[in-house]
Each structure stands twice: as structure tokens, then as C-alpha cells.
């Protein structure tokens, strides 16, 4: 059996990642991502309550597919989607679905970025980049867990950087899957407990309509108020805990060298 050694054409290597980047730019430029709001989710749940009740598995599968697309396009609405999963399916099912969708979407971006960028940079790597790669690969799991646990870094950055730094696929998938579980389950739990907040918002909306101010009435749910400083601090502490093995290893090496 003859194995082809012909080089991969540039369009085949850069084409997929270029298409994803172009679609992402269009979505953001048109503002379509702004339609993913808790208010619209609540309206969707009210309108399709029977569909969700009688076709729960198909609805859950559709949610996972939507999450994969959103994650692959790196559209910044992960919190809303995860909260939506908790609201529609409960914290456990919604959280698991969000983890699977986010991990799959992130892996797609990683593979495309590694194919398009990783190979090119490997051939023309500057010394500082080569050194950074070696250091990152030595503790890839700990570093990736830190980047995933602390939600201060853009999702697209954490997807592409490991591809450029030569992180193995298995390490990337494991770190992504484990690293997003705490925040995902926390946000899904927030979504599962939204019913009381939604009920209050609806009551205010109905009262506004009854007062005759239909043009000025709008169902509003403040999503930003759901994420507390204490919750964000917990994620930061979890991220720092992921770096403990790295710090201990470096301390042990420096201590041994000093003897």
C-alpha cells in the first residue's frame, strides 16, 4: 500500500479555520449573538413548554448541538447558554450537556488551529517560542486546568494557544473537560434556580402592561447580577490550586539544586 507524501495544500490547511473565523466575524458584526438572552430563553420555554416536556431528549440533543456550534465559533455567550441548560433541563442534565457541547466545540477549534497554525510555527519557531513550548508541555495539564478554571481568559484564546504550543490532543481534551466542570455546574445550578427570579420579572412585566404602558414594558432579567464576586473568587482559587503541582515541582528542583 502506497502512502502519499504530497504536501497538504494551503487551502486545505487554512481553509476550515478561515471559514470559522469569517462566520464568527459575520455573527458578531450582525449582532446575532445578542439574541441569546435570558429573556428570549424564558419566552422560548413558555412557548415550547409541551415540546420540552414530551421531547426532552431531542431538545437536549439540540441544545448540545447549538452549544458545539457556539463554542466552535467562540461566540461569547457561554454563561447564558449554560444557565439556559440549567433552566430548561435541570442543573445535572443541563450541566452535563453544556460540558459535552463546550468540550466538543473547543476540540474542533483546537484541531483546526493545530493543523493551520501549529505546523507552520513548528517549522519557523523563534527560540523564545520554542522555549515557551517546552515549558508549557512539561506542565500542560496543570496550566490548562488553570486557564479553564479561571474564567478571566477568553474562550477562543484558551482553545488556540495550546494548539500553537504543541499540547497533545489527549491532554487538551482531558484538561478542557475537567477544567470547565466547576464553572459549568455552578452556572447550570444558577439557571436551575432562576424560576423565582423569572416569576418576579414576569409579575413586574404583567403589572407594567396592566398599567397601560405596553410600549415601555419589557421583560428584563439581569444576568450579570447572577454571578457574584464570591463565585468568581472561588474559580480563581480553584485555578491557583491547579498550579500547586507546578509550584511544588519547581520548589523541589530548586531545593535539590541548592544542596
N, C-alpha and C positions, 0 to 999 in steps of 0.2 A: 504494500500500500504506500503510495507516494504522498508525502505531506508537503503541501505548498508552502514555500518560504517567501512568497511575494509580499512586499511591504504593504501595510494597510494604507489605503488611500486617505488623504486628509479629510475628505468629506465624510467618510465612514467613521472616522475617529472623532472629529469635531462636530459633525452634523447633529447628533442627538442632543448634546449639551447646549448647542447653539439654539436648537428648536425650543428646548425647555426655557432657556434664558429669554428668548423672544416672546414666548407665550406669557411668561411671568411679567415682563415689561408691559405687554398689552393689558393684562389683567389689572396691574397696579395703575397704569396710566388712565384706563377707563373707569377706575374706581369700583369695579365689580366686587372686589373683596369687602367693600364697605356694606354690602348686602348681608354679610354673615354677621348678624347681631342677635343678641338675646331676645330682643323684641320680635324679630322675624321668626326666631325659633319658637317662641311662645305661640305666635299666630299659626305657625305650621302645625304645632302639636294640637292646637284646638281644632283646626280644620280637618286634620287627618287622624283624629283620635282612634276611630274604628280601624283604620288601616294599620296603625301601630299595634293595636290590641290583637288583631286577628292575623296579621302577617309580620309578627315580631322578628322572625329570623331573617326574612328578606329585607326588612327595614334595617336590621343590624348589619347585614352584609352590605347594603347600600351605603350605610354610614362609614364602614371600613373603607370602601372603595373611594368615597369622597375624601376621606382623610388621607389616603395614599396619594391622590392627585394633589391635594393642597400641600402636603409635606414635600412631594417631589418638586412642586413649583416654588417651594419656600415662601408661600404666602403667609404673612404674619397674622394669623388668626387661630393659632393653636389653642390658646386659652379658651376662646369662645367655643371652638369645636369640642374640646374635651369637656367643658362644662355642659355643652349640649348633650353629649353622650350620657353624662350622669343624670341629666334632667329627663331624657327620653327613655333610657333603658336601666336606670339604677346605677349606683356607683361601681359595682363589681363588673357587670357586663359592659357598661359604658367605658369604664376604665381599661378593661382588657382589650376591647375593640380599638380604643384610641392608641394603646401601646402597640398593638399589631399594625395598625394603619401607619403610625408615625415611623415605626422601625422599618417597615417595608418601603415607604416613600423615601426615607433618609438613605436607605441602602441603594435604591435606584440612583439617587444623585451621586452617592459615593462611587459607584461602579462607573458611571458615565464620566465623572470628573477624573477618576484614576486613569481611565482609558484615554481621555483627551489631554489631560494636563500632566499626570504623573509620569508617563513615559517620556514626554518631551523634556520635562525638567530633570529627569534622571540622566539624560544624555548631556545636558548643559547646566548641571548643578553648580552653583557657586560654592566655594569652600564653606561659607557660613551656613548655607542651606544644607549642605551635606552633614555638617556637624550637628545642626538642629535636628535633622532626620535621625541621626544615630542616637542622640539623647532622648528624643521622643519615642523611638521604637523600643528602647530599653525599658521604659515605664509606660508604654502606650495605654494599657488598661487603666492605670491609676489616673493618668492625665485626661483620658477620655471621660472617665467617670466624673471627674471634677467639672469638665466642660458641660456635661449633660446635667449634672445635679444643680449647678448654679445657673439659673435662667437669666443671667446677665449677658450672655453671649448670643448673637443672632443664630437662629437655627441653620441658616444656609452656610454660615461660616464654619460651624461645628461639623457640617456634612462634608464640606470641600477640603478644609485644612488637613484632616487625616489622610485624604487621598493624595495630596501633594507631598505629605511627609512619609508616605510609604507604609502606612499602617496595614497589617494583614486584614483581609476581609473578615475572618472569624473573630478576631479581636474587636474589630469595629462593630460588628453586629451584636456581640455579647455586651460590650460596653454601652452601646446605644439602648439595647433592650433593658438592661438593668438600670442604667442611669436615668431613664425617663420615667421609671415606675413611680418613685415617690411623688414627684410633682403631678404626674398624670392622675394618680389615685386621689391626691388631695383636691385637685380641680374637679374631678368627677364627683367627689363627695360634696363639694360646694354645689355642683349642679343638682345633685340628688336632693339637696336641702333647699332648693330655690322655691319650692311651692308656696311657702308662706310669703316670700318676697314678691312672687308673681301675683298672688292673691291680693296683696296690698296695692300693687301697681294697677291691677285691673279695677279694684274698687275706686281708686282715685280717678282712673280714666272714665269709668261709668258716671261718677259724680260730676266730672267735668262736662260730659255730654248732656247730663240732665240739667245742668245749669245753662244750657243753650250755647255753649262755646265750642261747637263742633270743629270750627276752623282752627281753633287754638289748642285743641285736645290732641295729645299724642301719648301712646303707651310707652313709658320710659322705664328702663331698668338699668341702673348704673352698674356696669360690670366692673369698673375699676375699684369700686368700694368693696368688692368681694375679696380682693387679695389684700391681706393685712401685712403690716410690717413684720409681725411675729412669724407669719408663714414664710416670708421671704428670708428672714434671718435663719429659720430652720433649714432652708435649702442651702444657704451659704455654709452653715455649719456642717451639713452633710457633705458638701463639696470639699471642705477642708479636711474632713475625716478621710476622704478618698486619697488625699495626698500624704497621709500619715506613713504608709509603707515607703513612699519615696523619700520622705524626710529621714525615716529611721535607717534606710539603706545608706543614704549619704552620710549620716552621722556615724554609722558603723564603719564605713570605709575611711572617713577622716580620722576616726579614733584609732583604727588599726594602723594607719599611716603614721600617726604621731608616736607610736610605740617604738 
